[in-house]
Amino acid sequence: MDRIRDSFARQGLMATLGARLVEVAPGRVRIEAEVTPATAQQHGFGHAGLTFALADSAAGYAALTTMEEGQEVVTSEFRISLLAPARGLLVAEGRVIRPGRRLIAIAADVHGDDGAHVATALGTMVPVRAG
């Protein structure tokens, strides 16, 4: 799982958001980030863009855990439902629903440290050659 950690370390957006990769397992990844003034919207809650980015990255890296060395994934389609205001520490857990050679079905949930289920997402990742 070192390649997942190495790839995450190269993600400029995740670094900008202050996100941390906290768990990597086959078909499952957890990423967390604090809601800060820089990532909040005008009401002080985490911006939907923060929630989306965390969910997308967690799901994408979960998909990557199922791929062979030398392959990467890109998001083909991703839909998210925002369920509650994002507060405090956000934890995004991405998981593979169905791996495949051409398409990988994924899901992600984002929870706040207040126990709120902030968002749920479904999508599709497409394997591509690294390079």
C-alpha positions in Angstrom: 0.0 0.0 0.0 3.1 2.2 -0.2 2.1 3.3 -3.7 -1.2 4.6 -2.4 0.6 6.7 0.3 3.2 7.9 -2.3 0.5 8.9 -4.7 -1.5 10.7 -2.0 1.6 12.6 -1.0 1.8 14.0 -4.5 -1.8 15.4 -4.4 -1.6 19.1 -4.4 -5.3 19.6 -3.6 -5.2 17.2 -0.6 -2.2 19.1 0.8 -3.9 22.4 0.2 -7.0 21.1 2.1 -4.8 19.8 5.0 -6.1 16.2 4.3 -4.4 13.2 5.8 -4.5 9.6 4.6 -5.3 7.7 7.8 -6.1 4.1 6.6 -5.5 2.0 3.5 -6.8 -1.5 3.1 -7.8 -3.6 0.1 -10.8 -1.9 -1.4 -11.1 0.7 1.4 -9.4 4.0 2.2 -10.0 6.7 4.9 -9.0 10.3 4.5 -9.6 13.1 7.1 -9.4 16.9 7.1 -10.5 19.6 9.5 -12.9 22.3 8.4 -10.9 25.5 8.6 -11.7 29.1 7.7 -9.9 28.4 4.4 -12.2 25.4 3.6 -15.5 26.8 5.1 -18.3 28.5 3.3 -19.9 31.8 4.4 -21.9 30.2 7.2 -18.8 28.6 8.8 -19.6 25.0 7.7 -17.3 23.0 5.5 -17.6 23.9 1.9 -19.3 21.3 -0.4 -16.1 21.3 -2.5 -14.1 20.1 0.6 -16.6 17.3 1.2 -16.7 16.3 -2.5 -12.9 16.3 -2.8 -12.5 14.1 0.3 -15.1 11.7 -0.9 -13.8 11.5 -4.4 -10.2 11.0 -3.3 -11.1 8.3 -0.7 -13.2 6.4 -3.3 -10.5 6.8 -6.0 -7.7 5.5 -3.8 -10.0 2.6 -2.6 -10.3 1.7 -6.3 -6.6 2.0 -6.8 -6.0 -0.6 -4.1 -7.6 -3.1 -6.5 -5.4 -2.2 -9.4 -2.1 -3.8 -10.6 1.2 -1.9 -10.3 1.6 0.5 -13.2 -2.1 1.3 -13.3 -4.0 4.4 -12.0 -7.6 5.4 -11.9 -9.5 8.5 -12.9 -13.0 9.5 -12.0 -15.5 8.9 -14.8 -18.7 9.8 -12.9 -19.3 10.9 -9.3 -22.5 12.0 -7.6 -22.8 13.1 -4.1 -25.7 13.8 -1.7 -25.0 16.4 1.0 -26.9 15.3 4.1 -25.8 17.5 7.0 -23.6 20.6 7.6 -19.9 19.7 7.7 -18.3 20.6 11.0 -15.0 19.9 12.7 -13.0 16.9 11.6 -14.4 15.3 8.4 -13.6 11.6 7.8 -14.2 10.2 4.3 -14.3 6.5 3.8 -14.2 5.3 0.3 -14.9 1.7 -0.7 -15.1 -0.5 -3.8 -18.5 -1.8 -4.6 -17.5 -3.8 -7.6 -14.0 -4.0 -9.1 -13.6 -4.4 -12.9 -11.2 -4.2 -15.7 -12.9 -1.3 -17.5 -15.1 0.2 -14.7 -14.8 0.2 -10.9 -18.0 1.0 -9.0 -17.2 2.9 -5.8 -18.9 4.6 -2.9 -17.9 7.0 -0.2 -19.4 8.4 3.0 -18.3 11.5 4.9 -18.9 11.9 8.6 -18.2 14.8 10.9 -16.6 14.4 14.4 -20.0 15.4 15.8 -21.4 12.1 14.5 -23.3 13.7 11.6 -23.5 11.7 8.3 -22.4 14.7 6.1 -22.5 13.1 2.7 -22.8 9.9 0.7 -21.5 9.4 -2.8 -21.6 6.9 -5.6 -19.4 6.8 -8.7 -17.4 5.1 -11.3 -13.6 5.0 -11.7 -11.8 4.1 -14.9 -8.4 2.3 -14.9 -5.7 4.1 -16.9 -2.0 3.5 -17.5 0.3 5.3 -15.1 2.5 7.8 -16.8 
